[in-house]
């Protein structure tokens, strides 16, 4: 079985190394001798993390997808421009394709899956979500007897590392981000990680597989962690919560709800204790109940593990056809974000004078909002105080209206911070 790789960087090099290291076991499981014969690279003279003596290197990626001797193409170069053109060409040439490219699948997956169906080939992407955690296979195969009620995941290791350091060491966001960049966890431009775009790509894929619906990346409500302050982290800890950057997908009344945002989770929940760069995904099925999948969400060999698992599935023809769009996915509409019901955490900077808290709770009462917990701390000599509040379950539109009304009062010194709270029950 001849394999051509597009991109021989971290993941591509990891694939070659794992195939070499575990050759006997992979041959036993697949029944085939898998050989990487060709790889497309940007610079042939660049140092590699893997041996390349037996691999024909080229700087022409179309030479890979048009090569009749190659059976399966691994797209491990990233991006949504050239990568899309190459995947399309490989599929049209009758080649199976495996990719770790979450942006490509989230944005163009519907059309690419349809193209694969028309050409009677497989397009697989286990490695596109949560690195080495086999979450897509678990959703499609292991939990196939269930109606999935909830998917909630820490699916970006960079954001999780930053929030863990802020909580455990009292550091501020900018300081930890610089360390994450120095350690290689964050890119020079960290926007995709810290503003939630990377997690939104992955959540769109998770939601599609969990609920059997078309990919809906444009309908993922996305908020990053760059505005999380040390005060929020400290208040969350005092109130019995941990702040995590979650991707959450639910199907309610035949509408799909997908959102990425900072979230307070009770400290007793397993997901609240997933720290550092690790990933974890909670899936709740109506038969099995809650299940948790934990592991390395990135890295060369962890991601390579998922790529090779897809490779073995294709060779053994054990792929579930539903995941490929061979059967029509439902086109569920997206839930209006204003209709989402949630518990909320609010932090207000207010002038500490008699009647302020009463005024706030009176506004809440007019919107049928109850205060479940409150912490107040004076912060300066000007008689200003931070007030942290946990509400009851309330519709987002009601919460936003109440906050807008509170914001009009002259005792409020800055914009009210609003963060979702998820109990994950």
C-alpha distance (Angstrom), angle and dihedral (degrees) to the residues before:
residue distance angle dihedral
X1 . . .
X2 3.82 . .
X3 3.78 118.7 .
X4 3.80 128.8 -162.6
X5 3.79 119.4 -161.8
X6 3.80 125.8 -154.2
X7 3.80 103.5 -154.4
X8 3.78 124.5 16.0
X9 3.79 98.7 -157.2
X10 3.79 127.6 111.2
X11 3.81 98.2 -37.1
X12 3.80 97.3 31.3
X13 3.78 91.1 49.4
X14 3.80 89.4 46.7
X15 3.81 90.5 54.5
X16 3.81 91.5 53.7
X17 3.81 91.4 47.2
X18 3.81 94.8 48.9
X19 3.82 92.2 45.6
X20 3.81 88.1 52.1
X21 3.80 96.8 43.2
X22 3.80 96.2 44.8
X23 3.79 98.6 31.3
X24 3.81 97.1 129.3
X25 3.80 94.0 48.5
X26 3.80 93.9 44.4
X27 3.82 90.6 49.5
X28 3.81 90.1 49.6
X29 3.80 92.4 50.5
X30 3.80 97.0 42.7
X31 3.79 100.7 34.2
X32 3.81 89.2 -135.9
X33 3.76 137.4 93.8
X34 3.81 102.1 -119.7
X35 3.80 115.2 -154.1
X36 3.80 129.2 -178.2
X37 3.79 99.9 -143.0
X38 3.81 102.4 166.4
X39 3.80 138.2 24.0
X40 3.80 132.9 -177.2
X41 3.81 115.3 -140.4
X42 3.79 136.7 172.3
X43 3.80 94.7 -128.6
X44 3.78 120.8 22.7
X45 3.82 91.4 -162.4
X46 3.81 95.8 55.1
X47 3.80 118.8 114.2
X48 3.84 113.7 -105.0
X49 3.78 134.3 -150.6
X50 3.81 89.4 -136.9
X51 3.82 137.1 50.7
X52 3.82 113.3 -92.2
X53 3.83 102.6 177.1
X54 3.82 92.3 111.6
X55 3.81 96.3 37.5
X56 3.79 123.0 90.5
X57 3.81 105.6 -134.3
X58 3.78 123.1 -154.9
X59 3.77 137.6 171.8
X60 3.81 90.0 -145.6
X61 3.83 108.1 85.6
X62 3.81 92.1 -175.0
X63 3.79 86.8 62.0
X64 3.82 85.9 66.5
X65 3.81 99.4 48.3
X66 3.83 92.2 43.7
X67 3.81 94.9 47.7
X68 3.82 109.5 112.5
X69 3.81 91.7 -156.8
X70 3.82 92.9 63.4
X71 3.81 115.8 88.2
X72 3.81 102.1 -175.9
X73 3.81 130.8 23.9
X74 3.81 122.0 -148.9
X75 3.82 111.2 -156.1
X76 3.81 104.3 -156.0
X77 3.79 101.2 146.7
X78 3.82 100.0 91.5
X79 3.78 131.4 -144.4
X80 3.79 130.9 93.9
X81 3.81 102.5 -112.5
X82 3.79 115.1 57.9
X83 3.80 90.5 15.8
X84 3.81 90.5 59.3
X85 3.81 92.3 49.5
X86 3.79 91.0 50.0
X87 3.79 94.6 47.7
X88 3.80 90.8 48.9
X89 3.79 91.5 50.4
X90 3.81 92.7 47.5
X91 3.81 91.1 51.0
X92 3.82 92.4 47.5
X93 3.81 87.6 51.7
X94 3.81 88.9 57.2
X95 3.79 96.7 -107.3
X96 3.79 125.1 140.5
X97 3.80 112.6 -122.4
X98 3.80 131.1 -151.7
X99 3.80 119.6 -171.2
X100 3.80 139.1 -179.8
X101 3.81 90.0 -164.1
X102 3.82 108.0 121.0
X103 3.81 94.6 177.2
X104 3.80 91.7 52.7
X105 3.80 93.0 50.7
X106 3.81 96.0 40.8
X107 3.81 93.6 50.2
X108 3.82 103.8 30.4
X109 3.80 102.6 16.7
X110 3.80 97.1 108.5
X111 3.80 94.1 57.8
X112 3.81 94.0 39.0
X113 3.80 92.5 50.7
X114 3.80 89.8 49.4
X115 3.80 89.5 50.2
X116 3.82 90.3 50.5
X117 3.79 89.7 50.7
X118 3.80 91.7 50.8
X119 3.81 90.9 50.3
X120 3.81 95.1 43.8
X121 3.81 94.6 -122.0
X122 3.79 135.7 119.6
X123 3.80 127.6 -106.3
X124 3.81 109.8 -169.7
X125 3.80 129.7 179.5
X126 3.81 112.0 172.7
X127 3.81 90.0 137.4
X128 3.82 91.8 57.4
X129 3.81 92.2 78.7
X130 3.81 127.7 50.9
X131 3.80 97.5 -15.8
X132 3.78 111.4 -116.1
X133 3.82 96.3 5.8
X134 3.84 107.7 106.5
X135 3.79 92.2 -139.8
X136 3.81 99.5 141.2
X137 3.80 92.3 51.1
X138 3.80 89.4 47.0
X139 3.80 91.4 52.9
X140 3.80 95.6 44.1
X141 3.79 100.0 37.7
X142 3.80 115.3 11.5
X143 3.82 94.0 44.7
X144 3.80 96.9 34.1
X145 3.82 91.9 121.0
X146 3.80 91.2 60.7
X147 3.74 138.0 80.0
X148 3.79 101.6 -133.2
X149 3.80 110.8 -129.2
X150 3.79 100.8 177.1
X151 3.79 141.0 11.6
X152 3.80 116.1 -172.2
X153 3.77 120.7 169.7
X154 3.78 147.3 173.6
X155 3.79 93.0 -142.6
X156 3.80 103.6 159.8
X157 3.79 116.4 67.5
X158 3.81 95.5 -166.3
X159 3.80 93.5 59.6
X160 3.78 91.6 43.6
X161 3.82 91.4 52.2
X162 3.82 91.2 51.0
X163 3.80 94.8 49.0
X164 3.82 91.9 45.3
X165 3.81 91.8 53.4
X166 3.81 91.8 46.4
X167 3.80 90.8 52.7
X168 3.79 100.5 40.8
X169 3.81 100.0 38.2
X170 3.80 103.8 25.1
X171 3.81 92.2 -120.6
X172 3.79 124.3 153.2
X173 3.78 125.3 -114.7
X174 3.82 98.9 -107.0
X175 3.80 92.9 49.7
X176 3.81 94.0 51.8
X177 3.81 92.7 43.6
X178 3.82 90.0 58.2
X179 3.81 90.2 52.6
X180 3.82 91.1 47.3
X181 3.80 88.8 54.5
X182 3.81 91.7 47.4
X183 3.82 90.1 51.1
X184 3.79 92.5 49.0
X185 3.81 94.3 -113.5
X186 3.82 92.2 114.3
X187 3.79 130.2 40.6
X188 3.80 123.5 -120.8
X189 3.81 84.2 -102.6
X190 3.82 101.1 42.4
X191 3.82 96.2 -179.4
X192 3.81 97.1 114.0
X193 3.81 91.2 52.6
X194 3.80 104.1 39.1
X195 3.81 97.3 36.5
X196 3.79 93.6 50.7
X197 3.82 100.7 -113.4
X198 3.81 93.9 121.8
X199 3.81 90.6 49.7
X200 3.81 90.8 46.6
X201 3.81 90.7 55.6
X202 3.79 89.7 52.7
X203 3.81 94.5 43.7
X204 3.81 91.4 53.1
X205 3.81 87.8 57.4
X206 3.81 93.9 44.7
X207 3.80 91.9 49.4
X208 3.79 92.1 49.4
X209 3.80 93.5 52.2
X210 3.82 94.6 39.9
X211 3.80 96.1 51.7
X212 3.79 102.5 25.6
X213 3.80 92.6 -118.7
X214 3.77 134.7 133.1
X215 3.79 118.1 -86.7
X216 3.80 109.3 -86.6
X217 3.80 107.4 -177.1
X218 3.81 92.1 150.9
X219 3.82 89.2 59.7
X220 3.82 96.1 55.1
X221 3.81 108.6 111.1
X222 3.81 103.4 -138.2
X223 3.80 133.1 -162.5
X224 3.80 126.9 162.5
X225 3.80 134.5 -146.6
X226 3.81 100.5 -115.1
X227 3.81 91.8 103.4
X228 3.82 95.4 51.6
X229 3.80 108.3 115.2
X230 3.77 133.3 -158.9
X231 3.81 87.8 -109.9
X232 3.81 90.7 59.5
X233 3.79 92.2 49.4
X234 3.82 92.1 48.0
X235 3.81 94.3 46.7
X236 3.80 91.4 47.5
X237 3.81 90.2 53.1
X238 3.81 92.2 48.5
X239 3.79 90.9 49.5
X240 3.82 91.7 51.6
X241 3.81 100.0 -99.9
X242 3.79 140.9 109.8
X243 3.81 121.9 -143.5
X244 3.80 113.8 -127.4
X245 3.79 131.3 171.2
X246 3.79 101.2 -120.3
X247 3.75 136.9 -173.0
X248 3.80 107.6 -149.7
X249 3.80 127.1 -170.9
X250 3.80 126.5 -179.4
X251 3.78 135.9 164.4
X252 3.80 112.3 -142.5
X253 3.82 124.6 172.7
X254 3.81 90.6 -13.7
X255 3.79 91.7 -54.9
X256 3.79 123.5 114.4
X257 3.79 118.5 -130.9
X258 3.80 116.2 -164.5
X259 3.79 124.3 170.3
X260 3.81 138.8 160.9
X261 3.80 117.3 -159.8
X262 3.80 145.2 121.9
X263 3.79 108.8 -72.1
X264 3.79 136.2 -169.5
X265 3.82 110.2 -132.1
X266 3.83 124.4 -174.4
X267 3.81 108.1 -101.3
X268 3.81 90.9 -126.2
X269 3.81 91.7 66.1
X270 3.81 116.8 97.4
X271 3.79 91.6 -131.3
X272 3.81 90.1 58.6
X273 3.81 88.9 60.7
X274 3.80 97.5 54.3
X275 3.80 101.5 111.0
X276 3.79 142.9 177.8
X277 3.80 117.3 12.8
X278 3.81 94.7 -27.2
X279 3.80 123.0 121.1
X280 3.79 129.9 -144.7
X281 3.79 135.2 177.3
X282 3.80 125.7 -158.6
X283 3.80 115.3 -154.6
X284 3.79 121.9 -173.5
X285 3.80 116.6 -161.3
X286 3.79 124.9 -172.8
X287 3.81 91.5 -124.9
X288 3.81 105.7 32.1
X289 3.82 98.2 33.3
X290 3.83 120.6 -147.0
X291 3.82 119.3 -5.4
X292 3.81 126.6 179.2
X293 3.81 128.4 -149.2
X294 3.80 116.7 -164.5
X295 3.77 135.1 178.5
X296 3.77 149.6 93.5
X297 3.78 110.1 -27.1
X298 3.81 95.3 -165.7
X299 3.78 142.3 8.4
X300 3.78 133.9 106.3
X301 3.79 103.3 -85.3
X302 3.82 96.5 30.1
X303 3.79 91.3 56.7
X304 3.80 90.9 39.7
X305 3.81 87.8 57.6
X306 3.80 89.7 62.4
X307 3.81 93.3 44.5
X308 3.80 92.1 52.3
X309 3.82 92.0 45.6
X310 3.82 87.6 58.8
X311 3.79 89.2 46.7
X312 3.80 92.0 54.6
X313 3.81 91.1 47.1
X314 3.80 90.6 55.6
X315 3.79 93.0 47.1
X316 3.80 92.4 49.2
X317 3.83 91.7 39.7
X318 3.80 91.2 -127.9
X319 3.79 94.9 133.2
X320 3.78 117.3 131.6
X321 3.79 104.9 -122.1
X322 3.81 92.0 -149.6
X323 3.79 91.0 69.4
X324 3.79 89.7 57.5
X325 3.76 98.6 55.9
X326 3.80 91.2 -109.5
X327 3.78 84.3 134.6
X328 3.77 119.3 45.6
X329 3.79 114.1 -94.6
X330 3.77 117.7 -140.1
X331 3.79 117.8 -103.3
X332 3.80 98.5 -136.1
X333 3.81 114.5 -178.1
X334 3.80 119.6 -117.9
X335 3.77 120.0 -104.1
X336 3.81 115.6 -112.2
X337 3.80 106.2 -110.6
X338 3.82 90.0 -136.8
X339 3.82 88.4 63.0
X340 3.82 94.7 55.1
X341 3.80 112.2 115.2
X342 3.79 116.5 -145.4
X343 3.75 145.5 149.2
X344 3.81 109.2 -110.1
X345 3.79 138.7 -149.5
X346 3.80 115.1 -149.6
X347 3.79 128.5 -171.3
X348 3.79 118.4 -165.9
X349 3.81 129.7 -176.0
X350 3.78 102.6 -148.9
X351 3.78 140.4 164.4
X352 3.80 106.1 -97.3
X353 3.78 102.6 -127.5
X354 3.79 134.4 129.2
X355 3.79 114.9 -74.0
X356 3.82 98.9 20.5
X357 3.79 96.0 110.6
X358 3.80 90.1 43.1
X359 3.81 90.3 53.2
X360 3.78 90.8 50.0
X361 3.80 94.3 49.1
X362 3.80 90.7 46.4
X363 3.80 89.9 57.2
X364 3.79 89.2 47.6
X365 3.79 91.0 51.0
X366 3.80 91.3 53.0
X367 3.82 87.3 58.4
X368 3.84 94.7 43.9
X369 3.82 91.7 -108.9
X370 3.80 120.3 145.7
X371 3.80 126.0 -157.1
X372 3.81 109.9 -128.1
X373 3.83 97.6 177.3
X374 3.81 137.2 0.6
X375 3.80 135.6 -171.6
X376 3.81 123.5 -174.7
X377 3.80 127.6 -169.5
X378 3.79 129.0 177.0
X379 3.80 109.1 -132.4
X380 3.82 108.9 -177.8
X381 3.81 146.8 15.4
X382 3.82 90.9 -98.5
X383 3.78 89.3 75.6
X384 3.80 94.2 -108.6
X385 3.79 119.8 147.2
X386 3.76 138.0 -171.8
X387 3.79 113.2 -127.8
X388 3.81 117.7 -164.1
X389 3.80 117.3 -165.6
X390 3.82 134.7 -175.6
X391 3.80 113.4 -157.5
X392 3.77 134.5 -161.0
X393 3.81 122.6 -100.8
X394 3.79 107.2 -64.5
X395 3.80 139.0 160.9
X396 3.80 112.9 -93.8
X397 3.81 93.0 -124.7
X398 3.83 90.7 57.0
X399 3.79 91.1 48.0
X400 3.80 92.3 50.6
X401 3.81 92.3 48.2
X402 3.80 91.6 50.7
X403 3.80 92.7 48.5
X404 3.81 91.3 48.6
X405 3.81 88.7 53.6
X406 3.82 92.7 47.7
X407 3.79 90.1 48.2
X408 3.82 91.0 61.9
X409 3.81 92.7 65.8
X410 3.80 117.9 100.2
X411 3.82 91.7 -133.6
X412 3.85 90.2 69.4
X413 3.82 108.8 92.5
X414 3.83 101.5 -173.0
X415 3.80 141.1 6.0
X416 3.79 113.3 -59.1
X417 3.82 112.1 -110.8
X418 3.82 114.1 -132.1
X419 3.82 123.0 -167.7
X420 3.80 128.7 171.6
X421 3.80 119.8 -116.4
X422 3.83 118.8 -149.1
X423 3.80 121.6 -171.2
X424 3.85 90.5 -174.0
X425 3.81 91.1 -143.9
